[in-house]
Amino acid sequence: MRLLAAISPLITLSGLLQLSHLTQSVYALHESDVGVVDWHKHLIGVPHSNAPVTAPSFVDVDLDETETGTAIKANGTKTVIVTTTGNNVLAVLDPEDGAVLWRHIFDAEDRVAGYYKSSTTLATLSGPGGSTLRTFSLLTGSLLLEKRLHHPANGALLEPAHLGKQVVFSREGNDSNGNQKDVLYVLTNGCEVRKLDAQSGKEMWAWKSPDQGSLTIYSDILISPSSQHIHLIGLSSSTASFTLHTTALSISSGEVIENLSGGVPSSISDPLTQFFVVRASATSKDTGKPVILWLSKSTLYYLPLPSTSSSKQFKPRPQALKNSGSAGLEKLVDVGLGKEGHVVVGRSDGSSLVLRVAEQGEEEVVAESVWEFEGSATTPTQAESMYAGGLDARGAPAVGRVWWDHAVQKASADVYTVQSEASTQQAPRPFAFAFDTQSHGVLSHVALDGPRDASSTHARILITTTTGAVQLWSAPSSLELEPVLHWTREEGLAATVVAEFVELPEGGKGADIIARESEEGFLGRLSRQIVDAQGFPNYVANFIKRFTSSPAPAAATVVIDYRALSNAATPPSNDSTTTLARDAFGHRQLIITATLFGKVYAIDTSTGAMVWSRVLGMGWVGRAGMGGRVIPVKLFVIRAVGDEAVTSEGDAGDVKGDPEVVLVGQRRADNSLVDTVIFHINALTGEDALPSSKKSASDILAELGVESEGEGEEVEKEKEKEEKKDDQDNGGILEGQDIVAGPVVEVYILNAEGRKIIVLLDEFLQAYIYPSNPTAESVFARALPSLSFPLRAHVESRHRIVGHKLGLPPKDQSHFKPTAYPTWAISLPAGEEIQALLPQAPTMGHAKGSGVASVGKVLGSRKTLYKYLDERLFVVKTVARKNKVDEEGNAKTDVMCGIYVVDSAKGTIVYHAEVKASPPVPSSDAPGTPGAGAGTVRGGGCDIKTNLVENWLVYHYYEAEVAGGSVGGAKGYRMVSVEFYEGQKADDKIMSSSISAYSNDTLNYSVYEQAYVFPSAITALATTTTKFGITSKDLIVATANRKIQSFPRRIFDPRRPSRKMTAEDQEELLIQYDPLIPNDPKRALSHNYDVANVQKIITAPALLESTSLVFAYGLDMFLTRVTPSNTFDVLSESFNKVQLVLTVTGLLVAILVTRPMVKRKSLREKWYN
């Protein structure tokens, strides 16, 4: 359907005038509110540690001018940390405080293959086969060069992604000023080499392998010391193994030098771990000879390559390493010291040695072991070692070994520095550092910054963990001092999957009073109130002072920096819950988030500070020693403030308990087994709230029928252990409860009879409930007749939407689970596939009760349009491929995107629209995406963002072409607004919110829709939520240009008239229709924050009806609060309270003065009348 046939291409003056008055109410933030009502987490993502060209590393940057600071080394360089991450980000961090110096975010289709560094510049290859080259300034992140090397469609998809790609920096020749020119040698697709000018990107020459990578894949480029040719090192596949192949190219022309090229007699079984290229250690890094190292049958071979051109044919003669130890050599570990001629060699028993390849004389090259790491062999008490390399202050190589010691429950490190050991002849002593594995998981990668002083083993170690934490530790020179943790970045937050707001309980005496109400008698209450009355004079004085003064400016002085938004080096104390209380307006809440890296966080909405975090346990998978991870599926608030506690038997308790959340996750083991597990968590403390975990030792003995008499000492010991465990509970592993032996199809939360029950459907459509107790099962059984839900199905190559209900098993088969059975089905046309099933957004927040605050809209004619309110409606997004023949008779496939609004009770399609999918377009051509690389392609398809709340549906898509209408041929983004109303005209009322789903009146509704030209692409959208749903709703969108914007609902009113405004329209406060939504920067909630790659927006109400909290998460996190209808329930900051007091006081004085006068006058009139 064509939604924009009537859209005018011009912005009418009257439309702008009508919109102008709205801008007063959508100013996003005052400058004074920045950092007070909002906060922003500037994240980069979890580092990619699969290969040295993607993993974190320390880089020394040459400075134009000498700077001061601890990061400046003796030779005038500054140290930074460079890494790529799983969020497709290239980032540079300051090692002093962990701050992000700069980051570059690549498009999803333009995956980073690796980064390559020089002393001042950083180069990256990205896209299939390394299709795009970029260079950046190391210190500032300025984009110096961007060049497409080949079309992404021609890229070779090699695994791993960095294989067959490399960038080498070189200086050669002279420019017009007599200076050497910077050039780049770039290897892509494993078979193509180009020589480029580093400044302009001009191609000097290009070479392509004759077999185009079908036989030999090249992985490394080495420049000869004579700068006459380059060596390409490749791997050729044979039947049983891989063999080495070298090709020499002329630097000046790129022609193959035949007598220096050829095969190398070798046999390599695993080229990723048994093959490495180094440059022999020499007086200069660039003058050492290129040397190939490889392992074959537990023996290490090395082969120096010719450094000068010769007329003689090169005949490779590999040499074997002697005296390598009793255990066979198994792998070569790249620690980033290939240019310095050093590599770590691992043996089959886990032990390792440092191998140095050095020149001996003018022609000879010798490989020798220069250091053995003592105790590096794998043992039951010692985990496998990790290795890293770096340079010290004078450029000498250093190699570090880091491992986890199970015996002392600490991480240990051993740093070997070449220069220091050669001069002092003393072995470095290992040191332990207190890495918290209970809070951060297992070490996954290590990077090393060499000692500052060449005579010491002082070094800095950067670690990455399995939960996504990045930490910097420093080892002091003196072994008497403990290693220091400088900072921690919780980058796992960039992989947040689910998040929920949790309201905090009331703090102070008010909470204690509420908690004691059920226990306190009349005399107790009276005595307490008498004692509290002693503070009444102070209360009155404080009230007058607060009322007559402006709001305290203390909050405005809060400085939000990175260290406040992540874990401090010292973990917070466990008694922090005493300060976890809501403020007067309910702006302070908790956000509970769960990430792909198996960790749950609680974040304070007032500051963004982390309250607690817990690592999700692996259960039997971890106990069996297998690998795996827990993937969050759904997160529910199962107990909010004011809800009754529920005992393990299901009986209602008091309201003293803390809020609780339940995380449903799927535990995936490395052996492909999947289980569904429940984590029941205290939202305030992070403690395990599962009933089974709350039993004491005495309770367990009582259940077993064992009397504690005579065993008092053992019982007391058990209690002491439990108390210690409880004290450490905030930082321990959170073990869940297995609930389904297999994956789940869908998870819901049921609110019935004042209880919240989680319903899980397994792959056989059997229903499991949590909590599982007699009361919950009884409530669930009574609610079954009213429950219905949709699922997707695939039958005979056609996709279907199938409605289901749950049925109880027969009484004689009560051991079986309730099972879902189909009640209706919608068969989609052939070729149409279901993308997603999306439920309605919540109508209101924490307010109790049902229904909507406003069930209709009063028109200017005094008639009413009643909202079509059906809580059973849900949205279906589809993708359809339709084959057709164009005018020239050629077969053509159109991809169409479908939007359905369906009633889940009986499968009625309430609304359906179809738009054409957007074709892939270059980022530079896509509207609203400034700064994206011209070499990348944004991948089109059906990327429709949609939201359904109450009777309002809004969706956003890209229109690639419009055939007719006043905007024929126009391209751009569209926002479509749809509203559903009861009946066919005003005043028609069918009580849609309460009638039966099977009533014929459910089909009696009308649809209003209108399309608008939206200024940019968006990545997420949501509507605001308030406590009672009275406040008008704003549409919150996250744009592709990294802004969070707010739009009033009135702008998207589908009833905006396109004709001349009438008196009734003006009385209804309608705005004349204009197709273009202005890109007003004042609508930005995020002001100058760079909120990148937002994947989802959630909203929650505050205690004030006027205020809604907005939380956006993706790569970054951002929180703010908005007031769609202004703060009608709170006096503004500019309100003159003193004048109000003086006015009231003046009126009171006037009344007191005039009252006797009036009485006397009235008395006089009575006497004389």
N, C-alpha and C positions, 0 to 999 in steps of 0.2 A: 504494500500500500504506500502511496505517496503522501507523506505527512506534511510536506512543505509547499504544496502547490499554491497556497494563497499567501505565502510569506512575502512581504515587500522587501526589496533589496536596500531601501533607503531608510535611514533613521529619521522619523518625522520630528519636527520641532516640538509638537504637542506632547509626544511621548517622552522626550527628554524633560520637559517641564513637569510632567506627571511624576517622573522618577526622581526629580531633584529633591523633593521633600523627604523621600525615603532615605537619602544618603545621610541625613542627620542621625538616623537611628541605627546605622550600620557601621559607623566609625568603629573600627575593630578595637583599638587600644589607644589610651593616652600614653605618652612617652614615660610618664611617671609610673605606669603600671607594669612596664617591662621588667621581667624577673620577679615581680611580686604576685601577680595573678596567674602567671604562666611559668613554665620551665621547658628546657629543651636538652635532650641527651644527644650529643654529637658522636655518633658511633661509626665504625668502619666495617664491622663484621668479624667473624672468626677467621684468623689467618689460615691461608691455604698452605699446609706444610707437607704436601706430597712430593715436592721437588725443590731443590735449592733455588731455582729461578722464580719460584712463587712464594717461598717461605720467608718468614721474618729474618732480617740480617742487619747488622750494624754497618753503616757506610760512613767513611770519612770524606767530608766535603771540603774542597779547597775554598778558602775565603778570599774575597777580593781585598778586604781590609782586616786587620787583626781585631778580634773581638775578645772580650773577657768573659770568664765564666768557667764553671767546672767541666763543661762539655768541650772546651777547646783543648786540643792536644798540643804537645810540645812543638810539632812541626807546622802549626798554624792552620789546622783543619778543625772542623766542627763535626761531631759525631751525631748522626741521626739514625732512626730505625725505619727501614723500608719493608713493606710487605704488600702482598695481594691477599684478598679475602674471599670467602665463599659467597659474599654478596656482590662479587664482581667489582671490587673497589681496589684501586691502587692508592696507598696511603703512606704518608711519612709522619712519624711520631718524634716528639722531643723526648729523649731518654731521661731528662731531668725530672719531668713531672707527668709524662705520659700524654701530654696534650697533643691534639692533632695539628700539625703544622700546615698540612694541606692534604686534600684527597681528590681523586678524580674517579667519578662514577661512570662506569661503562654501561652501555645498553645491554639488555638481557640477551639479545642476539649476537652481541659482540663480546664473547667470552675471552678473558685475558689468558693468554698462553704462558706468559712469563715476562719478567722485567730484567733489564740488562743495564749495568751501571758503569759510569766513568767517574772521574773525580768531581765533575760539576753537573753532569747530565744523566738523566734516566730515560731509557728507551723501553718501549713495550711493543709486543706483537699480540694482536688480538684477532678474533674472528676465525672462521674455518681455514686451516692451513697457515694461519698468520697473515691474513689478507690485509690488515691495516697496521701501519707503522706510525708510532707517535713518539716524540721526544719531549721531555719536560725538564725545566730547571729544578735541580735537586732541592734547593733551599726554598724557592717560592712557589713551585708547582706550575709556573707559567708554561703554557703549551707552545713549544718552539717549532714543532714540525708535525704535520699530519699528512700521511700519504697512503693512498690505496695501492697496494702492490699487485693484487689480482682480484677478480670478482669473487665474492664469497661462494658463489655457486661452483667455482672451480677449485675450491679448497679441498685438500686431502684430509680426511678425518682420521688422524692417527691417534693411537692410544699408547701411552699417556699423552695429554694434550700438548705438552712442551716438546715432545719428540719431533725432530726434524725442523726445529726453529732456533735461530740464534741471531744475535746482533753483536758485532764486534766493532769497537771504536778504534780509530787509527788517525794518526797525523802524518801527512806525507805531502811532498811537493811544496810549492810556494805560491801565494796569491800575488796580486798586484802590488801589495805593500811589502813583499818579501817575507811574510809570515807563513808558517805551515798551515795547510788547509785541513780541516776536520772532515773525515770521510767515514762512512758506515758501510760495513759488509754485512749484508742481511741474507740469512738462509730461511727460506719458507718452503712449505709443502714437502720438505725432505729431499728436494731435487732441484730447487731453483736458488741461484745466488745472484745478488745485485750489489753493485757498488754505487753508493749514493753520496751526493754532497750533503754534509750534515746540516747546513744552514738552509739551503734552498730546496733540498730533496730531489735535485736533478739527477737523473739516472746517467751514470757514466758508461756502464756496460752491464750486461746481464748474461747469465749462462744457465742453461737448463740441461739436466742429465739426459743422455740419449734414451735411456729406458724409462724416463719420466717417473722414477720411483717404483717401478714394478719389480725390479730386481734388487736395487740398492737404495737404502734410505740413509741419507747423510744427516749427521747429528751435530757435528762440530766444525768450526772454522778456526784455523790457527795461522797466524801471520808469521812468515819466516823472519829470523833475525836480520837478514839482509834486506828485508822489505822489497824483495824482487818477485815473490810469489806467495800465494796462500795455499794451505793444505786443507782439503775437505776430507773428513774422516767419516766413513759410512759403514753400514752393516749390510751384508748380503745374506739372504736366507738360503739355507741348504736343507737337505732332507732331515738331518738329525740335529743341526746346530746352526749357528751364525758364524760367518767369516768376515774379517775386516777388509776394507777396501779404501785406498787413498787416491785422491785426485788432486793434482797440483794445477793451479790456475795462475796465469800471469797477472800481476797487479795492474799493469798498464792497459792491457787489452781484454783480459778475461779468457784468453785462449788456453786450452789444455796443454800442459807441458807433459808430453807423453813419456819421456824417460824418467820422470819423477812420479809417475802414477802407476797403479797396479794393485793386485791383490796381495794380502799378507797371509802367510800360512798360520792359521789360527782355528780354534774351535771353541765357541762360546755358547754355553747353554742358556744363560740369562743375561742379555745385554744391558738390562737396567741396573743390575747389581754387580756385574763381573766385567765391566768395561769402563774405562775412564781415560781422559786425556789431560795431561799436565804440561807445564813448561818447566824445563829443568832449572833448578835453583842456580842463580848467577848473580853477578853484581847488580844487574838491573833486571826488572821483571820482563822487560820487552826484548832482552837480548838472549834469554835462555832458549835452548833448543826445544822444539815441540817433541813430546814423547807420548807414545800410546802405551797404556797399561791394560792388561786383561788377565783373567784367571781361566785356566783350563785344567781340569782334573786336579784341583787343589794346589796347583802350582801357578805362581805369578810370573808373567812374562812382560818384558818392556822392550819397546822398539823406538829408538831415536829416529826422527825424520830428517832428511837433508835440509840444511839451512841455506845453502847457496845453489844456484843453478849450475848444472854441469852437463857436458855432452855424454857422460857415461850413464848407462841404464842403472837406475836404483834397484838394488837387490836387497830386500829386507832380510835381516838376520836377527830374529828375536833372541833375547837373552833371558835366562831364568834367574829368579831371586834365590839366593842360597841362604841356608840357615834360617828358615822361616818358622822353626819350632816343630814340636811333635805333632800337634793337631793340624789338620789340613786347612788351608786358606779357603774361605767360603765366599766372601763378599768384599767389595770396595765401597767405602763410605765417603761420599763427597761432602767435605766440611767447608767448602768455599775457599780453599787454599791451593787450587790448581795452578794459579799463576805463580805461586811461591814454591811450587814443586812438592807439596805435601798432601798426603792422603792417608786415611785410616783404613787399615786392612783388618777384617774380622775373621776369626777362626770358627770352626764348627762347634767348639765348646763354649762359644760366647766371648772368649778372650780376644784382645785386640792389640795392635801395635801401630805406631806412627811411622809411616814410610816416607823417606825423603829421596827425591830424584834430583841429583846435582851433577853439574858439569865437573869433569876432572881433566884438566888440560883443555886444549882447544877442540879436540874431536871426541873424546871419550865421555860417556855419560854413565853414571853409576847409581843404582837404586839400592838403598840400604835401610834397615830398621834403625831408627834413632831413639825410639822410646817404647817400652812395654808398660802398659797400664796394669799394675799389680792388682790381683783380685778381681779382674774384669770378667772372669768366666762366670757363666750363669749358674746360680745355686738356688736351692729352695728358699733361702732367706734373702735373696737378692734378685731384683727384677732385671730385665734386659737393659743394657746400657744404651744411652743415646750420646751422640758425639756432635761437637760443633767446633768451628774454627774462627779465628779472628786475628787481628793485628794489634800489637802493643803500640805504645806511643812513638816508638822509633821504626815502626813498620815491620818488626820481626814477627813471624807467625807464632800463634799460640793455639793449642788444641785442648779442648775441654771434654771431660767425660762426666755425665750426670746419670745417676741411677737412684732407684728407690730401695731403701733398706727396710725389709719387713721386720727385722729384729728390733731396731730402735724406732721404727715408725717415723723416719725422717728421710728427706732426700739428701743425697750426698753428691759432691762434685770434686773433680780432680783436674787441675789445670796445668798443662805442660807448656812452658814457654821456651822456644828454641834457644834464644840468645841467653836467657838467664841460666838455663841448665848447662849450657856450654861454658859459661863463665864461672859459675859457682860449684858445679859438679854435685849439687844437692838435689835429691829427689823431692818433688812437690808433695806436700802432705794433703790428703783429702780433708775437706771440711763439710760439715752437715748444716743444712738450713731447714728451718721449721716450716716446710710446705704443708698446708692443711689439705690433705687429701679427702677428708670428710666433707669439706665445703666446696672443693674445686675439682674433684675427680682425680684422674690419673694424668701424669705428664705425657704429653704427646709430641712435643717438639722443643728444642733448645737452641738458642743462638748465643754467641759469645762475643763480648767486647774485651780484647786483650788487656793485659795489665797496663796501667798508666806509666808505672816505673819499671824499667827493664830488669831491675834487680829484685823484683818482688813477684809474687803470684796474685796480686790484687787484680780482680777482674769483675766484670758485670755480666750477669746471666739473665737472659730473657727467656721465660718459659711460657709455653702455651699448653692448656689443659684440655681434657676431653669435654668439659662443660663449657668451653669457650672463654675461659678467663685468660688474661694475659698479664703476667707479673714481671717486674724487674727486681732482681736481687743483686746485691753487691757483696763481694767477699773482701773483708778487710785485710790489710797487709799482715797484721798480727793475728796469729791463730788463737790468741787469748780472747779476742773480741768475736762476738756473734755476727753472722751475716745479717744484713739489713734488707728488709722489704721496703722498697721505695714507693711503689704504687701498684694498683691492680685495676685493670680495665675489664669490666664484665661485658665482653663483646657477644656473649651468648644472647643478650637481649635483642640483638639485631636479627635473631632467628625466632622471635616470639610467634607462637602459633595461636594461642588463645589467651584472652585477658578478660577480667571482670572487675567491676567496682564493688567494693565492700564498704558499707557504712560503718563508721566507728560508734561505739557506745558513748553515752554521756559520761563525762569525767567528774571528778571532785566529789563533794558531799552528795550532790544530787543522785549520782549513781548508787551510792551507799544507801540512801534513803529508799530508792526504788527496790533495791535488793532486800531490804529488811522489812518492807511493808507487810509481807505475808507472815513474818515471824513476830513482829512487834505488836504488843498489846496497847490498851488505852493509856495505862499509867506510864509505860515506857515511851510512847509517843509524846505524852504531855511533858514528861521530864526532859526529853530531848529538845522539844520546842522552847522550853523555858531557858535551857542552856544556850540554844542558838540565838535567843532574843538579845543576849548580851552584845552581840555584834550589830544590832540594828542601827545605832547611831553612825557607826562607820559605814554601813551600807548606804544610808541616806546621804552622807557626805560624798562618798564615792560616786553615787548615782548623779548627784548634782554636778560634780566635777566632770564626769563623763558626758553628761548631757549638754553642758555649756561649752565644751571644748571640741576641737576637731579630732578626727580619728588619729590615733597614735601613729607617728611616722616610722615606728620601729621596723615594720614589715618592709618598708621601702628601702631599708638599708641592707636587706638580705642580699648577699652576693652569691650567685649561683655559678660555680665553676665546676669543672669536671670532677675534681676530687670530692666534691660534696654529692655528686650524683652517682658515684660508684663506691665500691667497698673501700673503706679506710684501711691503712696498714694494720691498725689494731681493731679487731672485731668488736662490735658493740656489746655491751653487757646484756645479760638475759633478762634483767629487770626493767628493760625499756618499755614493757607493756604498761607500766604505771603512767607513762606520759602519752599513751595512745588513746586519746579521747577527742571527740569531735569538737569543733569550735561552735560559736553561737549560731552560725548560719549554715553549718554542715558542709563547708567548703573542703574541710579536711577529711579525706577518706583514704582507703587503701586500694591499690590496684594490684591484683594477684595475676601474675603472668606465668606461663609455662613455655619452654623453648624446645626446639628440636634436639638440643644437646642434653636433654634429661635433667633439667633444673627448673625449680619453681622459685619465683621472687615475689616479695611484697614491697611495693613502692609507695612512699608517702606522697599523696597528691599535692600537699602544700609546698613541698620543697623539691620533690623528685629524689629524695634520699632513699637508700635501700634500708628497709626495716629488718628483714631477714631473708635468707635464701636457704633452700634445701636441695640436695641432690637426690634424684629418684633412684631407688634401689632396683636391682635387676632380679631379685628373688632367686628362684632356683637356678636361673641362668648364671648368675654371678657365683652362686655356691658351687656350681658344676665346673667353674673355671672357663666357661665359654664367653665369647664376646657377644655384644648386641647393644640395643638401645631401646629406650621407651619413647614412643611417639605420642604426644598429647592429641586427644581427639576432641573432647568437650570439657568445659569447665563450668560448674554450676555453684551458685551460692545456695547451699542447702539449709543454712540457718542464718537469718539476718538479725539485726538488732530488734529486740522485742519479741522474737519468735520463742516459743516454748521449747525447752530442751526435751529430747526424746531418749529414753533409756534403751538399753540393749533389747529389752522385751517389747519395746514400742510404746510404753506408757508415757503420757505427757508429764513433764517435770516442771521446774520453775523457769524463770526468765533471767537467771543470773549468769548463764554461760556466755562465752565469747561467740562471735560469729564464726561460722565454719563453711568451708568450701569443699567440694568433691571434684577431683580431677580424674577423668576417665582416659586411660591411655592404652596403647597397644604395645606390648613388649615383644620386640622382634629379635630373635636370637640369630646368630650367624649361621646356624644350621637350618634356617628358614622356618622354624617353628614360631607361631604367633599365638600369644595369649592376651586376653583383655584383663586389665588390672585396674583396681580402684584405689585412689589415694585420698583419704579423708583427713583434712588438714584444719587445724585451728588457725583462723585467718590472722589473729593478732600476734601469735607467737611462732607459728610455723610448726608446732608440735603435732605429732600424730594423734588424731582424734578418733581413731578406730576403737570401738569398745574393747576389743581383745587386748589392746596395748595398755589399757588402764588397770588391769588386774595386778594387785600386789602379790608378793610371795605368800603371805598368809591366806589371801583369797584362793590362790591356786591350791594350797595345801588343804584348805577347808573343802574345796570342790572334790579333791581326791579322797577325802575322809581321813586325812592324816592330822592328828592332834599336834599342836605346836608345843605342848608341854614336854619338857625334857629335851627339846630341840631348840630352845630359845636362842642359844648363841648362833646357830645356823640361820634361824629366821632373821635375827637381827643383822647378820652379815648380808643376807639377801636383800634386806631393806636398805642397808647402806649402799649396796651396789646399785639398786634401783634408783636411789636418790642421786647418786653420782651420774647415773645414766640420764636422769631427768635434767640434771644441771647442764649436761652436754647436749641435750636433745636438739637445741636450736641449730647446731652445726653438724649433726650426724646425718647418716644416710636415712632417707625416708622409705621404709618398706611398705608396699601396698598389699592389697588383698586380691588374690586371683578370684575372678568372678565368672569368666567365660573361658573355656578351654578352646580358644580359637578367636578369629576376628569377629568384629561386630559390624552389622550392616548400618545401623542407625542407633542414636541415643537421644532420649527425650527426658524432660523433667515434668512430672505431673504434680500440679497443685490441686489438692482435693481435701476437703474437710479440715483445712488448717494445717495440712502436712505436705511436705515435699518429698516425692518419691522419684528416684531415677529409674527409668525403664530402658533396658538394653535389649536389642534384637540381634541374635546371632545369625549365622549364614543359613540356618535352617528355619529362620523366622520364629524361634522360640524366645519368649520374653523372660528376662531376668530382672529382678528389682533389687534396689538398694535404698535404704536398709532393708534387709530381709528378716522380718520378725512377724509374729502373728498379727499385730495391729496393722502394720503396713500392708500385709497381704490381704487383710479384710477390707481396708480402704481401697486398695487396688482392684479387688474383685467387684466392689460396688460401683466403681467408676468405669468399668469395662464397657458397658452398653453405650456410653457417650463418647468413647475414644475412637478416633479414626485418623489415619495417617497415610501419606502416599510414599511409594517406593518406585524406583526405576526398574524396568525389566527389559529383556532382550529375547524376543521370540521370533524364530524364523527370519532372521536378518532384519527385523524391524524393531524399533525401539518403542516401548510402551510406558505409560505412566499408570501405575496400578494402585488403587486405593485398597486399604486393608483395615480390618477390625480384628480384635483379639477375642479368642474364645477360651473359656476354662476347660480343662480336661474333665472327663466323667469322674464322679466321686470315687468309683472303684479304681481309678487310675490317677489318684491325686499326686503320685510321685512324679508325674510328668509336668512339664512347664506349660503355661498358657501359650498358645500358638496362633500366629496371625493367619488369616485367610482372606482372599481377595473379595472385594465387594463391587468394584467397578474398574474399568480400564479404558484408557485413551490410546489408541494405536496411531502413532505418528506416520505420516507418509513415508514411502520408501526413500531412503537416503537421508532422512532427517534424524539426527542424533541428539540426545539430551546432554546438555552441558552441565546444568546444575539445577537443583531444587532449592528454592530460597524461602524461608518462612517470613511472616510479617515481623516488622520491628515492634518493640514494646510500645504500647500506647501511652502509658504513664510509668512513673517510677516506683518508689517504695510505698506509695499510698495504698491503703488497704481498701478493698471493695472492687467492684467491677464496673465496666462501662466506660464511656468517654465523657469528659466534662461538658462538651458542646456536641449535641447530636444533630445540629442543623446550622444553616446559614440564613440569616434574615436578609431578604432582598430589599431594594429601595422601594418596592411596591408594597411592603409590609407582609409579603408572602414569605414562606419558608421552604428552602430546599433541604430535605432531610438526608443526612449522610447514609450511604449504604455501608453499614458496619457488619462485617461478617468475619469473625476471628478465625474461621476455618480456611480463609483464602491463603494461597501461596503462589509464588512466582516460579515459572519454568523457563529456563533459557535453553534454546536449541540451536543447532547448526545443520543446515540442509544444503545438499549438493544436488543441483538440478541440471540435467543435460538438455541442451537445446541446440538448434541449428541457426546460425546467423543468416543474414541476407545473402551472403556469398556462398552459402551451402556448407560452411565449415562447422564441424562439431565444436561446441563450446560448453563449458561448465561454469555455471553461476553458483556462488556460495551465498546463501541467504541466512540471516540471523533472525530467530524467532523469539517472541516474548509472549508467554501465556500467563494469564491469571486464572487459577482453577480453584474450585471449591473441593476441599479434601473429603467432604462427607459423601458426595455423590458424583464427583467428576465433572460438574458443569463448568464449561469454559466461559468465564465472565468477560474476558478481554483477550484479544489476539492481535498482534502486529508483527510485521515482517519487514526487515530492512536489509539492504544489500551489504555484504561484508566488505570491509575496507581492504584494498590491496596493499601489499607491502610497499612502503614509500621510504626514501632516504630521510634520515633524521633532519637534515637541513631543510627539507621541503615540508615537513610536518608542522602544521601550525601549533603554536604554543609550546614548542620544545626548543627554546634557544640554548645555544651552547653545546648541543649534541654534535658528535662528529659527523663530518660529511661522508666519511667512508663507511658509516654503519647504515643498516637498514632496519627500520622499525617494522616488525612483522605484522601487520594488518590482522585479518581474520575477524572473528566475532568476539570482540572485546567490549561487551556492553556492560556498563555499570548500572545497577538498578536498586531501588528501595521502595518497599510498600509499607505504609503506615496508615492506620485508620482507613479512610476511603481515598487516599492519595497515593498514586503510583508515579514515580519519576524515573526515567532512564536516560542514559547518555551514550551516544555512539558517534562514529565518524561516517559522514556522508561523502562517498567518493564521487558521486555524480547525481545530478537531478535533471531528468529528461525534459520536464515541462514546467509550467508555472512561471512566475515572475523572476525566479532565481535559476532558470535552466542553465545547466553547466556549472553551477557553483559547487565548491567543495568546502568542507569544514566540519566542525563538531556541532552536534545538535543535542539539545536537552529537551525532552518531551515530557510534558506534565499531563497527567490523566486523573480525573476525579470521578467517583461513582456516587450517584444519588438515587434515592428511592423514587419509584414511580416514573412517569413520563413527563410530568410537569410539576410546578411548584405546588406545595401543600399536599402532594401525594405522600401518604405515610403507610408503610407496611411493617414497621417495627422489626427491621432486619436484624437488629442485635439480639432479639429474643425469640424469633419465630423458629419453627422446626426447619432443619436442613432439607426436609422432604416436602415442604410446602410449595405450592405453585407460585406463591408470591415472591419467592426468591429470584424468579426470573423477571420480575417487574422492577427494572432499574434503568437508569439513563447514564450515558457516558459523555463527559466533556473532555476534550483533549486539545492541546495546542503545542506546537513545536517552536523552539527558539534557537537562534544561532548562538552557540556558546563560544567564548573566546579561546579556550584552550582544551587540551587533553586532560583527563583526570585519571587518577589511579584508585580512588575510593570515594564513597559518599555515604552520608548518614543524615538523619534528622535529629534535632535536639529533643531531649526528654526532660520533663519537669515533674514535680512531685504529684500534682493533681491533674496535670494535662490541661490546665486553663490557659497558660501562656501560649501564644501563637508559636508555631514551629518554624525554625530556620533550617535551611538546607546547608549542611557543612560538606565541603568538597576538598579533596587534596589534589592539587593540580600537578601536571608533569613538570612545571617549572619550579617545583619544590615550595609551594605555598599552600597554606590552609586558609580557605576563604569561607565566608558566611554570606548566604543570600536569604532575604526574607521570603516567606512563602508567597506573599502577595505578588512578587515579581513573576512567579510561575503560575499564577492563577489562570487556568485554561478558559475562564469566562471573561478575560479582558477583551473589551469590545474593539473591533477593528474599524468600526464606523465612528461617527461623531458622538461624543459623550452626551448622554442625556442627564436630566436632573436626577433620575433614579439611579443611574450609574454613579454619579458624583456622591449622592447620599450614601450609597453602599461602599464608597471609597475605592471603587475600581480604578484601575490605571488603563489608559488607552493602549491597545496592543501595539507593540513594536517588536520586530523579529529579533533584533540584536540585543543581547545582554551585554551592557558595557563592562569592560575590564577595568573596574574601579579599584585602584590599589588600596583605597580606604577600607575595602571589605576584607583585607588580609588580617586574619587573626594572628598569624605567625610573624607579622611585621618584618624585621630583617633577619629572622632565623632562616637557615637553609635546611628545611625539613625534607629529607630526601627519601624517595621510594616508599611512600606510605602505602601499606597494603590493606589496612582496615582502620575504620574510625568507629569508636564506641562512645556513647554518651550516657550520662547518669544525672539524676536530679540532685540538687542540694536541698537543704531544709527550706530555703526560700523558694516559693513558687516561681519567682521571676528568673531564677538562675539555673543553668544547666552546665555540667562539666563535660568537656570534650577532650578525648584522649585519642591521639593518632599514633600508630606504630607501624613499623616496617624496618627499614634500615635505621632510621632515627626514631626517637620518641619525643612527643610533644604533648603538653597538656595546658589547657587554658579553661576559663569559664566565660560563658556568654549570657547575655540577657536579651533575648529576642524582642521582648516588649518593654525594655528598659526596666530599671529597678523600681517598680511601682510599690513594692512592699518594704523598701528601705529608704530612709532619707539620704539624699545625695551629700557628697562631701562639701559642696558649696552652700548647703542649707545653713542659714544664719540662725543658729540655735539661741544665741544670746538675745537677738532681736525678738525671737518668739517668747523667751522668758520675760523680757522687759515688757512686751506687749500684754502678755497675760497678767503680769504683776500690775501694770498700769490699769488694766480693766478691773482687776480685783480692788485696787485702791479707789478707783472711781466709783465702784459699786458700794464700797464701805462708806465713802463720803456722801454719796447722793442718796443712799437708802434712808437715813434719818430725815433728810430734807423732803423726800417723797412722802414719808409717813406723816410728817407735820402738815404738809400741804393737803394730804387726804383727810386728816382729822379736821383741819380748818374748813374744808369744803363741806364735810358732814354737819358741822355746827351752823354754818351760814346757809346751807340748803335745807 
